[in-house]
Amino acid sequence: MTPEPAALTDRTKAAQDKARVLREALPWITRWAGRTVVVKYGGNAMPGDGTAQGEDLAASFAADVALLRSVGINVVVVHGGGPQISSLSERLGLAAQFVDGRRVTDAATLEVVRMVLLGQINPALVGLIAAHGASAVGVAGTDGGLIHVAPLGEELGRVGEVSAVDPHVLHTLLAEWTVPVVAGLGRGPDGADYNVNADTVAGAVATALDADKLIYLTNVSGLYEDFGTDAQTLLSTTTVAHLEQMRAAGELATGMAPKVDSLLAALHGGVGQAHLLDGRIEHALLLEIFTDEGIGTMITAPGQEAT
């Protein structure tokens, strides 16, 4: 008579759960090894209030980036910092002004942008990623001719739109198994620095690198159909054609349009997939890339299979 199996302890059950997660993740790890992923870490998803929860989420993001790099995925992080820039501007007595969602950037405001992006957020992210075992280097869009911009007009001041990307410095870092952490500044034809929308930078960088994935971490769960109504539903997957229809019909939530414009440009430019995820969810990156279900919204490029 075959004896009954011994009752499982809580420790064994927990170990079994981990084994199931690993088994599910392994095929995805194999599939994405050697590919390039550009992650836009938005200021609204980037806790900067000094709370324990905020610090834990930032550390979790950095650990996930380090893990992606350790399994052979080429990761480029592009970060924003809008809320942090507004907060520091307010403390310095500089009133934040916006035109069509873009920050009016005079000389004083540009200094605040540089202080926040290059003096606070960028080195903090680099340090966190390095602390979790991956080599990381901070890169301003003005370094090595990375981001070239065209001024958007006198009304906005020192604000530029990406006109060209020279990814040489990024290729060099990636070849050395290093995670580039890119701050959204660019250089204009006059040789001056300009403030650049980080969503646009991420899309342009992903296109220049011929990235396989472009991921936006923000403070919403993804794209919703019938947003703001009782019938609103989160889109798990959608296509470029459907998204363009939503964009044309004005169905996108406030503040989502710039992200959608940049990801559509990237998908038309050769990027394989784009994702909109809630960066406030712990391990959002890993859940999207390494699980069958994923989270948020995935948009596939024309002709691409949903993989």
C-alpha positions in Angstrom: 0.0 0.0 0.0 1.4 3.3 -1.1 1.6 5.8 1.8 -0.2 9.1 1.5 2.1 12.1 0.8 3.0 14.1 3.9 1.0 17.3 4.5 2.8 20.3 3.0 4.1 22.9 5.3 3.5 26.6 4.7 7.2 26.9 3.8 6.9 24.2 1.1 3.7 25.7 -0.3 5.5 29.1 -0.6 8.4 27.4 -2.4 6.0 25.7 -4.8 4.4 29.0 -5.6 7.9 30.4 -6.5 8.6 27.4 -8.6 5.4 27.9 -10.6 6.3 31.6 -11.2 9.8 30.6 -12.4 8.3 27.9 -14.7 6.0 30.5 -16.2 8.7 33.1 -16.6 11.4 30.9 -18.1 10.0 30.8 -21.7 9.6 34.6 -21.6 13.1 35.1 -20.3 14.4 32.9 -23.1 12.3 34.7 -25.7 13.4 38.2 -24.7 17.1 37.6 -23.9 19.2 39.7 -26.3 16.4 42.1 -27.2 16.1 45.8 -26.4 13.5 47.3 -24.1 13.1 51.1 -23.5 11.4 52.0 -20.3 10.0 55.4 -19.7 9.8 56.0 -15.9 7.3 58.8 -15.5 7.4 61.5 -12.9 3.9 60.5 -11.8 5.0 56.9 -11.3 8.2 58.0 -9.6 7.7 58.5 -5.9 9.6 61.5 -4.7 7.9 62.3 -1.5 10.4 60.5 0.8 7.7 58.2 2.2 8.6 54.5 3.0 6.1 53.3 0.3 7.7 55.6 -2.2 11.2 54.5 -1.4 10.1 50.8 -1.6 8.5 51.3 -5.0 11.6 53.1 -6.4 13.8 50.3 -5.1 11.5 47.7 -6.5 11.7 49.3 -10.0 15.5 49.5 -9.8 15.7 45.9 -8.8 13.4 44.8 -11.7 15.6 46.8 -14.1 18.7 45.1 -12.7 17.0 41.7 -13.1 16.1 42.4 -16.7 19.7 43.2 -17.4 21.0 40.1 -15.6 18.9 37.8 -17.8 20.3 39.3 -21.0 17.8 42.0 -21.9 19.2 45.3 -23.1 17.4 48.0 -21.0 17.4 51.7 -21.5 15.6 53.9 -18.9 14.3 57.3 -19.9 12.9 59.3 -17.0 10.7 62.3 -16.5 10.2 64.5 -13.5 7.3 66.8 -14.1 5.8 66.7 -10.6 9.2 67.1 -8.9 10.1 70.1 -11.2 6.8 71.7 -10.3 7.4 71.2 -6.6 10.8 72.7 -6.7 9.7 75.6 -8.8 6.9 76.4 -6.3 9.4 76.3 -3.4 11.6 78.7 -5.4 8.7 81.1 -6.1 8.5 80.2 -9.9 5.0 79.9 -11.1 4.5 76.8 -13.3 2.9 77.7 -16.7 1.7 75.3 -19.3 0.6 75.6 -22.9 -1.1 72.6 -24.5 0.4 70.4 -21.7 4.0 71.7 -22.2 5.9 73.5 -19.5 6.8 77.1 -20.4 10.5 77.1 -19.8 12.4 80.3 -19.3 16.0 80.5 -18.3 15.2 80.2 -14.6 12.9 77.3 -15.1 15.4 75.5 -17.2 17.9 75.6 -14.3 15.2 74.0 -12.1 14.7 71.3 -14.8 18.4 70.6 -14.8 18.6 70.6 -11.0 15.8 68.0 -10.7 16.6 65.8 -13.7 20.4 65.8 -13.5 21.0 66.6 -9.8 18.3 64.6 -8.2 16.4 62.0 -10.2 19.0 60.7 -12.6 21.8 60.0 -10.0 19.2 58.5 -7.6 18.0 56.1 -10.2 21.6 55.2 -11.3 22.5 54.6 -7.6 19.4 52.4 -7.0 20.0 50.2 -10.1 23.7 49.8 -9.2 22.8 48.9 -5.6 20.8 46.0 -7.0 23.7 44.6 -9.0 23.6 46.1 -12.5 26.0 48.6 -13.9 24.2 51.9 -14.7 25.3 55.3 -16.1 23.4 58.5 -16.2 23.1 60.2 -19.6 21.7 63.6 -20.4 20.1 64.0 -23.8 22.8 66.6 -24.4 25.6 64.1 -23.9 27.4 62.8 -27.0 24.9 64.5 -29.3 22.2 62.0 -28.2 19.1 64.2 -28.5 18.9 67.0 -31.1 15.9 69.2 -30.9 14.1 72.0 -32.8 12.7 74.9 -30.7 9.0 74.9 -30.4 8.6 78.6 -30.4 9.0 81.8 -28.3 5.8 81.2 -26.4 7.2 78.1 -24.7 10.8 79.4 -24.3 13.5 76.8 -24.0 11.3 73.8 -25.0 12.2 71.6 -27.9 10.8 68.8 -30.0 13.1 65.9 -30.9 14.4 66.3 -34.4 17.1 63.5 -34.4 18.6 60.9 -32.1 22.2 59.7 -32.3 22.2 56.5 -30.3 26.0 55.9 -30.5 26.5 56.5 -26.7 23.6 54.2 -25.9 24.9 51.4 -28.1 28.3 51.7 -26.5 26.9 51.4 -23.0 24.6 48.5 -23.9 27.6 46.7 -25.4 29.3 47.0 -22.0 26.2 45.4 -20.2 25.4 48.8 -18.7 21.9 50.3 -18.2 21.8 53.9 -19.7 19.5 56.1 -17.6 18.5 59.0 -19.9 17.3 62.5 -18.7 15.0 64.3 -21.1 17.1 67.3 -22.2 18.2 68.0 -25.7 20.4 70.4 -27.6 19.1 72.8 -30.1 20.7 74.1 -33.4 21.9 77.2 -31.4 24.0 75.0 -29.1 21.7 75.7 -26.1 20.0 73.2 -23.9 16.2 72.6 -24.1 13.6 71.0 -22.0 12.1 68.0 -23.9 9.0 65.9 -23.1 10.3 62.6 -21.7 7.5 60.6 -23.4 8.7 62.0 -26.8 12.3 61.2 -25.9 11.5 57.6 -25.0 9.6 57.0 -28.2 12.4 58.6 -30.3 15.1 56.6 -28.5 13.2 53.4 -28.9 12.9 54.1 -32.6 16.6 54.9 -33.0 17.6 51.7 -31.2 15.1 49.6 -33.2 13.8 48.5 -29.8 11.6 45.4 -29.4 9.5 47.0 -26.6 8.7 50.5 -25.5 7.2 50.6 -22.0 5.6 53.6 -20.3 5.3 53.4 -16.5 2.8 56.0 -15.3 0.1 56.5 -12.7 -2.8 54.9 -14.6 -3.6 51.3 -15.2 -3.5 51.5 -19.0 -5.8 52.5 -21.8 -9.6 52.5 -21.2 -12.4 52.1 -23.7 -15.4 54.4 -22.9 -13.2 56.1 -20.3 -15.2 58.1 -17.7 -18.4 56.2 -18.2 -20.0 53.3 -16.3 -19.0 51.0 -19.2 -15.3 51.8 -19.1 -13.1 48.8 -19.6 -9.3 48.4 -19.5 -7.9 47.3 -22.8 -5.5 44.4 -22.3 -4.3 44.5 -25.9 -5.1 46.7 -28.8 -3.8 47.6 -32.2 -2.3 50.7 -33.8 -5.4 51.1 -36.0 -7.8 51.0 -33.0 -5.6 53.4 -31.0 -5.5 55.8 -33.9 -9.3 55.7 -34.1 -9.6 56.4 -30.4 -7.1 59.3 -30.7 -9.0 60.8 -33.6 -12.3 60.5 -31.8 -11.0 62.2 -28.7 -11.6 59.2 -26.5 -8.3 59.3 -24.6 -8.0 60.4 -21.0 -6.6 63.8 -20.3 -2.8 63.7 -20.3 -2.7 60.4 -22.2 -2.5 62.0 -25.7 1.2 62.9 -25.6 2.1 59.4 -24.6 -0.1 57.9 -27.3 1.3 60.2 -30.0 4.9 59.2 -29.0 4.2 55.5 -28.9 2.3 55.6 -32.2 5.3 57.3 -33.8 7.5 54.6 -32.3 5.3 51.7 -33.5 5.2 53.2 -37.0 9.0 53.7 -36.8 9.7 50.0 -36.3 9.3 49.3 -32.6 7.6 46.0 -32.1 5.3 46.6 -29.1 4.4 49.4 -26.7 3.0 49.0 -23.2 1.2 51.4 -20.8 1.5 50.2 -17.2 0.8 51.5 -13.7 4.2 52.1 -12.2 2.7 52.2 -8.8 2.2 48.5 -8.9 5.2 46.6 -7.5 7.0 44.6 -10.2 4.9 46.0 -13.0 7.8 45.5 -15.4 8.2 41.8 -14.6 4.5 41.1 -14.6 4.2 42.5 -18.1 7.2 40.9 -19.6 7.5 37.5 -17.8 3.9 36.4 -17.2 1.3 34.9 -19.5 -1.4 37.4 -18.4 0.6 40.6 -18.1 -0.9 43.8 -16.8 -1.8 47.2 -18.3 -2.3 47.7 -22.1 -0.1 46.3 -24.9 -0.2 47.8 -28.3 1.2 45.8 -31.2 2.8 47.3 -34.3 1.2 46.7 -37.7 2.0 43.2 -38.8 3.4 42.1 -35.4 2.0 39.2 -33.5 1.1 39.7 -29.8 4.0 37.9 -28.2 
